[in-house]
Amino acid sequence: MFESIDPLDIYSKNINILIGSGSSADLFPTLGLAIKGGNGEWETIETLATKFETWQDKKTALFMHYYNTCIFPVQTFTPSTVTSDKGKANLQNYEVFLKTLLGLLDRRKDLNRKINIFTTNYDGCLAHCADNILMQGSYDFVVNDGTSGFHRKHLHAKNFNTFQCQTGIFERSNYGVPQLNIIHLHGSVYWSKSGDRIEVNYANDFKHMIHRKTLEKIGKFSDYLVTDGGRTAKIPPISFTLAQRQNFWDEYNKLPIVNPTKWKFHETVFEEHYYQMLRILSYELEKPNSILITFGFSFADEHIRKLVQRSLSNPQLQTFICCYSQGSAKSLREEFKLWKNVTVIGPPDGEKLDFTNFNKYIFSLKAEKYEAPAEGEDPL
């Protein structure tokens, strides 16, 4: 059965959420590929990037594939263009999730009522869905993306320490407005460099950085990566001129995101900010009575995994790791077996812990009780 997180146990504590690509899996492709390596292991863009480190043409083609299939769809995403049922359900799940957080904040009596949402996703789903909830007019809250400014918004880590307070007309009473801090650990497609600062603009008009003819050239290479039954050794060869490679990397390296490889970000302005964001995560997890809930996050990012493991020395930190499959739950139970303040939650037999089940059975103000389908009954 699914193991739920009791809202009465956590609402008054310092709540931190960490979400990864699994939370947007029905809207955007993840780093996973459909081919296997020589030992039968599934390949990802990250594993191939490591294997192609010294193969400049294949590495370039791989990151062209990554930009074309993963980044550009995020850059040009707007909720109104989502037509698939799965995509609409994914956005709805984001709203349900945010409303659960707001319900927890409503129970708090503190003046400073905020929840930190750390994300490694580049997309703007959290901001879009929070905006939609505000437009519905049923909730009064603040979304803090760390920016300040009016026509031009600039990002600064210190802005996550601010909160809004409403007072009565004679200032005899005050009320802390519920606040959701959205903290992008790996950057956002809406960021850009502005001098020595980071500017955030959600209305950016993005243009595809790869020429149509180049996309045609990597067509076979790109298609093979997502072909079921493919093998790494049989990836079609490809070649570029020095100028073609250089032109691509000149544009790609301007993106304010952390690459799906080891930490290799060399733009000082962005790297300094990422460092500050990781410090915020570390500080929040080391506070008394802290909660960390992870969902859609595989802990494949070594720097974040080690940061969380270091923070688990805080005995007052309670961590819930929610896993998509029984296999990933088994793997993470082994990875975190040293710490008693970690609860790894996986799905029951025949189920997956997707966003819908997470909202329904795990993280809800009133979680439903899971009932396994009767024998012979179609689980769907």
C-alpha positions as CSV (number, residue, x, y, z in Angstrom):
1,M,0.0,0.0,0.0
2,F,1.0,3.6,-0.3
3,E,2.4,5.2,2.9
4,S,1.0,8.7,3.4
5,I,2.7,11.7,5.1
6,D,0.5,12.9,7.9
7,P,-0.2,16.7,7.5
8,L,-0.8,17.1,11.2
9,D,2.8,15.9,11.8
10,I,4.5,18.4,9.5
11,Y,2.4,21.6,9.0
12,S,4.0,23.5,11.9
13,K,7.6,22.6,10.9
14,N,10.1,24.1,8.4
15,I,8.9,22.4,5.3
16,N,11.2,22.0,2.2
17,I,10.2,20.3,-1.0
18,L,12.7,19.0,-3.6
19,I,11.2,18.1,-7.0
20,G,12.9,16.9,-10.2
21,S,12.1,16.1,-13.7
22,G,9.7,13.3,-12.8
23,S,7.2,16.0,-11.7
24,S,7.0,17.3,-15.3
25,A,7.4,14.0,-17.0
26,D,4.1,14.2,-19.0
27,L,4.9,17.7,-20.3
28,F,8.6,17.5,-21.1
29,P,11.0,14.7,-22.0
30,T,13.4,13.6,-19.2
31,L,17.1,12.7,-19.6
32,G,16.2,9.0,-20.1
33,L,16.9,7.4,-23.5
34,A,15.5,4.2,-25.1
35,I,18.8,2.6,-25.8
36,K,21.1,0.4,-23.7
37,G,24.8,0.2,-23.1
38,G,27.1,-2.8,-23.5
39,N,26.2,-4.2,-20.1
40,G,22.5,-3.8,-20.7
41,E,22.1,-0.7,-18.6
42,W,19.7,2.0,-19.7
43,E,21.5,5.1,-21.2
44,T,20.6,8.7,-20.3
45,I,21.8,11.9,-21.8
46,E,24.1,12.2,-18.8
47,T,25.7,8.8,-19.2
48,L,26.2,9.3,-22.9
49,A,27.7,12.8,-22.3
50,T,30.3,11.1,-20.1
51,K,31.0,8.4,-22.7
52,F,31.3,11.0,-25.5
53,E,33.5,13.3,-23.6
54,T,36.4,12.9,-26.0
55,W,34.3,12.3,-29.1
56,Q,33.6,15.9,-30.1
57,D,31.2,15.2,-33.0
58,K,29.0,12.8,-31.1
59,K,29.1,15.0,-28.0
60,T,28.0,18.0,-30.1
61,A,25.2,16.0,-31.7
62,L,24.1,14.7,-28.3
63,F,23.7,18.2,-26.9
64,M,22.0,19.3,-30.1
65,H,19.5,16.5,-29.4
66,Y,19.2,17.6,-25.8
67,Y,18.6,21.2,-26.7
68,N,16.1,20.3,-29.4
69,T,14.0,17.7,-27.5
70,C,14.3,18.9,-23.9
71,I,15.3,22.6,-23.6
72,F,13.5,24.3,-26.6
73,P,10.1,22.8,-25.7
74,V,10.5,24.3,-22.2
75,Q,11.6,27.7,-23.6
76,T,8.5,27.9,-25.7
77,F,6.0,26.3,-23.3
78,T,2.8,28.0,-22.3
79,P,0.0,26.1,-20.5
80,S,-2.6,27.2,-23.1
81,T,-0.8,25.2,-25.8
82,V,-1.1,21.9,-23.9
83,T,-3.6,19.7,-25.7
84,S,-2.8,16.1,-24.5
85,D,-4.8,14.6,-21.6
86,K,-1.6,13.6,-19.9
87,G,-0.2,17.1,-20.2
88,K,-3.4,18.7,-18.8
89,A,-3.4,16.2,-16.0
90,N,0.2,17.1,-15.2
91,L,-0.6,20.8,-14.9
92,Q,-3.7,19.9,-12.7
93,N,-1.4,17.8,-10.5
94,Y,0.9,20.8,-10.0
95,E,-2.1,22.9,-8.9
96,V,-3.3,20.2,-6.5
97,F,0.2,20.0,-5.0
98,L,0.5,23.7,-4.5
99,K,-3.0,23.9,-2.9
100,T,-1.8,21.2,-0.5
101,L,1.1,23.4,0.5
102,L,-1.2,26.4,0.9
103,G,-3.5,24.3,3.1
104,L,-0.5,23.4,5.4
105,L,0.4,27.1,5.6
106,D,-3.2,28.0,6.5
107,R,-2.9,25.9,9.6
108,R,0.2,27.7,10.8
109,K,-0.1,30.6,13.3
110,D,3.4,32.0,12.7
111,L,3.9,35.4,11.3
112,N,6.5,34.1,8.8
113,R,4.6,31.4,6.9
114,K,6.6,30.1,4.0
115,I,7.5,26.8,2.3
116,N,10.6,26.4,0.2
117,I,10.2,24.5,-3.1
118,F,13.6,23.5,-4.5
119,T,13.6,22.3,-8.1
120,T,16.2,21.1,-10.5
121,N,13.8,21.7,-13.4
122,Y,14.3,24.5,-15.9
123,D,10.6,24.9,-16.6
124,G,8.1,27.4,-15.3
125,C,5.3,25.0,-14.4
126,L,5.4,26.0,-10.7
127,A,5.1,29.7,-11.6
128,H,2.5,29.1,-14.2
129,C,0.2,27.0,-12.0
130,A,0.7,29.3,-9.0
131,D,-0.4,32.2,-11.2
132,N,-3.5,30.2,-12.3
133,I,-4.4,29.6,-8.6
134,L,-4.1,33.3,-7.8
135,M,-6.3,34.1,-10.8
136,Q,-9.0,31.8,-9.4
137,G,-9.1,34.1,-6.4
138,S,-9.6,31.3,-3.8
139,Y,-6.2,31.7,-2.2
140,D,-4.2,34.6,-0.9
141,F,-0.5,33.9,-1.1
142,V,2.8,35.2,-2.5
143,V,5.0,33.4,-5.0
144,N,8.6,34.4,-4.3
145,D,11.0,33.6,-7.2
146,G,13.9,35.5,-5.6
147,T,13.5,38.6,-7.8
148,S,13.1,42.2,-7.1
149,G,12.3,45.1,-9.5
150,F,9.4,46.2,-11.6
151,H,10.0,46.5,-15.4
152,R,13.3,44.6,-15.0
153,K,13.5,41.8,-12.4
154,H,16.8,40.7,-11.0
155,L,17.5,37.7,-8.9
156,H,19.2,37.7,-5.6
157,A,19.5,35.0,-2.9
158,K,18.7,37.5,-0.1
159,N,15.2,38.0,-1.5
160,F,14.2,34.5,-0.3
161,N,14.6,35.7,3.3
162,T,11.8,38.3,2.8
163,F,8.1,37.8,3.5
164,Q,5.0,39.9,3.3
165,C,2.9,41.0,6.3
166,Q,-0.5,42.6,6.2
167,T,-1.5,44.9,8.9
168,G,-4.8,46.4,9.9
169,I,-5.5,50.1,9.0
170,F,-4.3,51.2,12.4
171,E,-1.5,48.6,12.4
172,R,-2.9,47.0,15.6
173,S,-2.9,43.6,14.0
174,N,-0.7,41.8,11.5
175,Y,-1.0,38.7,9.4
176,G,1.8,36.9,7.6
177,V,0.8,36.2,4.0
178,P,1.5,32.5,3.0
179,Q,4.5,32.4,0.8
180,L,6.0,29.8,-1.6
181,N,9.7,30.2,-2.3
182,I,10.5,28.8,-5.7
183,I,14.2,28.1,-5.9
184,H,15.8,26.8,-9.1
185,L,18.9,24.9,-8.2
186,H,19.9,24.2,-11.8
187,G,18.8,27.5,-13.4
188,S,15.8,28.4,-15.5
189,V,15.2,29.1,-19.1
190,Y,13.7,32.5,-18.1
191,W,17.1,33.7,-16.7
192,S,19.6,35.7,-18.6
193,K,22.8,37.4,-17.7
194,S,22.5,41.2,-17.2
195,G,25.9,42.7,-16.4
196,D,27.0,41.0,-13.2
197,R,23.4,40.1,-12.3
198,I,20.8,37.6,-13.4
199,E,17.6,39.0,-15.0
200,V,14.4,37.1,-15.0
201,N,11.9,37.6,-17.8
202,Y,9.0,35.2,-18.2
203,A,8.0,36.8,-21.5
204,N,11.2,36.0,-23.4
205,D,10.7,35.4,-27.1
206,F,13.0,32.4,-27.7
207,K,14.2,31.4,-31.2
208,H,15.6,28.0,-32.0
209,M,19.4,28.2,-31.9
210,I,20.0,25.3,-34.3
211,H,19.6,25.8,-38.1
212,R,17.0,23.7,-39.8
213,K,19.6,22.0,-42.0
214,T,21.7,21.1,-39.0
215,L,18.6,19.5,-37.4
216,E,18.1,17.4,-40.5
217,K,21.7,16.4,-40.3
218,I,21.3,15.0,-36.8
219,G,18.0,13.4,-37.6
220,K,19.1,9.8,-37.7
221,F,21.4,10.2,-34.7
222,S,18.7,11.8,-32.7
223,D,16.0,9.3,-33.7
224,Y,18.2,6.4,-32.8
225,L,18.6,7.6,-29.2
226,V,14.9,7.2,-28.6
227,T,14.5,3.9,-30.6
228,D,13.4,0.9,-28.4
229,G,15.9,-1.9,-28.7
230,G,18.8,0.4,-29.7
231,R,22.4,-0.1,-28.5
232,T,25.0,2.5,-27.7
233,A,27.6,0.8,-30.0
234,K,25.2,1.1,-33.0
235,I,24.5,4.9,-32.7
236,P,24.8,6.3,-36.3
237,P,28.1,8.1,-36.9
238,I,28.0,11.9,-37.5
239,S,30.5,14.6,-38.3
240,F,30.7,18.4,-38.2
241,T,33.1,20.9,-39.3
242,L,35.1,22.8,-36.7
243,A,33.1,26.0,-37.5
244,Q,29.7,24.1,-37.1
245,R,30.8,22.7,-33.7
246,Q,32.1,26.1,-32.5
247,N,28.9,28.0,-33.6
248,F,26.7,25.6,-31.7
249,W,28.7,25.7,-28.5
250,D,29.0,29.5,-28.6
251,E,25.2,29.7,-28.5
252,Y,24.6,26.7,-26.2
253,N,27.0,27.9,-23.5
254,K,25.0,31.1,-23.1
255,L,22.1,29.1,-21.7
256,P,21.8,29.7,-17.9
257,I,21.4,26.1,-17.0
258,V,23.5,23.4,-15.4
259,N,24.4,20.7,-17.9
260,P,23.4,17.1,-17.4
261,T,26.9,16.2,-16.6
262,K,29.2,16.6,-13.6
263,W,29.3,20.2,-12.3
264,K,30.8,22.0,-15.3
265,F,29.3,25.5,-15.3
266,H,32.0,28.1,-16.0
267,E,29.9,31.3,-16.2
268,T,30.8,33.1,-12.9
269,V,27.6,35.1,-12.6
270,F,25.4,32.0,-12.7
271,E,27.8,29.7,-10.9
272,E,27.9,32.0,-7.9
273,H,24.1,32.1,-7.7
274,Y,23.9,28.3,-7.9
275,Y,26.3,28.1,-5.0
276,Q,24.1,30.5,-3.0
277,M,21.0,28.3,-3.8
278,L,22.8,25.2,-2.5
279,R,23.7,27.1,0.6
280,I,20.1,28.0,1.2
281,L,19.1,24.3,0.8
282,S,21.9,23.3,3.3
283,Y,20.9,25.9,5.8
284,E,17.2,25.1,5.6
285,L,17.9,21.4,6.2
286,E,20.0,22.1,9.2
287,K,17.4,24.2,11.0
288,P,15.5,22.6,14.0
289,N,12.2,20.8,13.2
290,S,12.8,20.7,9.4
291,I,11.0,18.5,6.9
292,L,12.3,17.5,3.4
293,I,10.0,15.8,1.0
294,T,11.4,14.8,-2.4
295,F,9.3,13.8,-5.4
296,G,10.3,13.1,-9.1
297,F,14.0,13.4,-8.0
298,S,16.3,10.4,-8.5
299,F,19.3,11.8,-6.5
300,A,21.5,11.1,-9.5
301,D,22.8,14.6,-9.0
302,E,25.8,13.8,-6.9
303,H,26.3,17.3,-5.4
304,I,22.7,17.5,-4.2
305,R,22.7,13.9,-2.9
306,K,25.9,14.5,-0.8
307,L,24.5,17.8,0.5
308,V,21.3,16.1,1.7
309,Q,23.3,13.2,3.2
310,R,25.5,15.7,5.1
311,S,22.4,17.5,6.4
312,L,20.9,14.3,7.7
313,S,23.3,14.5,10.6
314,N,20.7,16.9,11.9
315,P,18.5,14.6,14.0
316,Q,15.6,17.0,13.8
317,L,15.5,16.8,10.0
318,Q,12.8,14.3,8.9
319,T,13.1,13.3,5.3
320,F,10.6,11.6,3.0
321,I,11.9,10.3,-0.3
322,C,9.1,9.4,-2.7
323,C,10.1,7.0,-5.5
324,Y,8.4,6.3,-8.8
325,S,9.0,2.5,-8.8
326,Q,9.8,-0.3,-6.4
327,G,13.2,-0.6,-8.1
328,S,14.1,3.0,-7.4
329,A,12.8,2.7,-3.8
330,K,15.0,-0.3,-3.2
331,S,18.0,1.5,-4.6
332,L,17.5,4.6,-2.5
333,R,16.8,2.6,0.7
334,E,20.2,1.1,0.2
335,E,21.7,4.6,-0.5
336,F,20.2,6.1,2.7
337,K,20.2,3.1,5.0
338,L,22.7,4.8,7.3
339,W,20.1,7.4,8.4
340,K,17.2,6.6,10.7
341,N,15.5,9.9,10.0
342,V,14.8,9.0,6.3
343,T,11.6,7.3,5.1
344,V,11.7,6.0,1.6
345,I,8.2,5.6,0.1
346,G,7.6,3.4,-2.9
347,P,4.5,2.2,-4.7
348,P,2.8,-1.1,-3.9
349,D,2.9,-4.1,-6.4
350,G,1.6,-3.2,-9.8
351,E,1.5,0.5,-9.2
352,K,3.7,3.5,-10.0
353,L,4.1,6.5,-7.7
354,D,3.3,9.1,-10.3
355,F,2.2,12.7,-9.6
356,T,-1.5,11.7,-9.4
357,N,-0.8,9.0,-6.9
358,F,1.5,11.3,-5.0
359,N,-1.2,13.8,-4.6
360,K,-3.9,11.2,-3.9
361,Y,-2.3,8.8,-1.5
362,I,1.0,10.3,-0.2
363,F,0.9,14.1,0.2
364,S,-2.5,15.5,0.8
365,L,-4.5,17.3,3.6
366,K,-6.7,14.2,3.5
367,A,-5.0,11.4,1.8
368,E,-7.1,8.6,0.4
369,K,-6.6,5.0,1.5
370,Y,-5.2,2.9,-1.3
371,E,-7.1,-0.3,-2.1
372,A,-5.4,-2.8,-4.3
373,P,-7.4,-4.0,-7.3
374,A,-9.1,-7.3,-6.8
375,E,-7.2,-10.3,-8.4
376,G,-7.9,-10.4,-12.1
377,E,-9.1,-6.8,-12.2
378,D,-7.4,-4.4,-14.6
379,P,-5.4,-2.0,-12.3
380,L,-6.2,0.8,-14.8
